[in-house]
Amino acid sequence: MEHETPAQQYLRRWAQAVIDMIILDMINRVLIAVVARQIHAIVQDVMRDLLTTGGCAPPRQPPAAP
């Protein structure tokens, strides 16, 4: 096995750090997308409730039995 010079060691560490940052950035983007979808779904539910009730609605309860 060939011995690495200090410059080669530095470049190998630098390249690994860049790869690690790219991987972490990709993971971060996926997590942001997941959270954004959840927030979007919650906002849609709230807007649907507001449009169907005409404003502030009481907490949802099952319909009363006849």
Stockholm file with secondary structure:
# STOCKHOLM 1.0

chainA/1-66         MEHETPAQQYLRRWAQAVIDMIILDMINRVLIAVVARQIHAIVQDVMRDLLTTGGCAPPRQPPAAP
#=GR chainA/1-66 SS CCCCCHHHHHHHHHHHHHHHHHHHHHHHHHHHHHHHHHHHHHHHHHHHHHHHHTSCCCCCCCCCCC
#=GC SS_cons        CCCCCHHHHHHHHHHHHHHHHHHHHHHHHHHHHHHHHHHHHHHHHHHHHHHHHTSCCCCCCCCCCC
//
